């Protein structure tokens, strides 16, 4: 699957099938500070991502106070 | 993608988001219902906004400010937006586009103030000229412009997009230093005083994961990239630490913040940095100040005299661990 990452913006390939939580764990990203969008739709942690999916991992942390 | 096994707590339809702190999953419709309920609860419980208030929302083009502007309009409040152009290179240019597009698409009124055009400086230049961290000049600038725009425009409430994570992170920082004077003023509502509008934070019951999800579900385009000048700041480090705790113990951030508001803030009443301080008027702009000239006018004088500095020259190179 294609995985779009931010900060900095980049794209990587990951093998599927893989659950959302497992993908975040593999990339060492916090579940609490990211959302996962699969083929344009928000998906929960137990959703299974397939090889052909286009996935965006969107960070939700902003730095201002 | 194979459909997720998790079901919406309310309708048992397929869930789009898991919220461990609520020990529940939600579909899009019931997630939005949850967000509306949480914002309504914050507004009513803390007496933030009355139905006849004229509301000004400080809008950055990011998820939080666009989410709260959207939510307030949805909930039936009259709310205009205020965008401050900080001059942080491409980041500011893009953020302005998102703020304008949001307003135009919904027929909302957006007031724009640009530091470079209106005051003769920008944040990178201010950081260089004052030799202080950019967030310091940014905070001083935004506070002054927000207050002035709200008072000049006759708005009765100024709304900011601070969410639960923001408030918990600031509380964490102030607690690490036992900074009692700042702890005492860390409230979701600051009442109006001479020279200051009423300021409220209706997103305090929503995490930033939830405000981002609101924007995605509602189809709101926002600036995802974080401010290049904020990278590696302490605030982000505090958020990261709190999120590590939250993952182990869901609900920790909400407990930390709301138990402070319920149990600790009342004990600190009257100990805020501004309590009991006689404020005069800035001899230059008339804003409240403890000195002869306010901090903002000092900043304008120093920064506007400095040659413009491109953002790349004052960006932090190190990044905080996420």
Interface residues (C-beta under 8 A of the other chain):
Chain A: X6 X7 X9 X17 X29 X30 X31 X32 X33 X34 X35 X37 X38 X39 X41 X42 X43 X44 X45 X46 X47 X48 X49 X50 X53 X58 X59 X60 X61 X62 X63 X64 X65
Chain B: X1 X2 X3 X4 X5 X6 X15 X16 X17 X18 X20 X25 X28 X60 X62 X63 X64 X135 X138 X139 X162 X165 X166 X169 X170 X207 X208 X209 X211 X212 X213 X216 X217 X224 X225 X226 X227 X230 X231 X233 X235 X236 X239 X240 X243 X244 X246 X247 X322
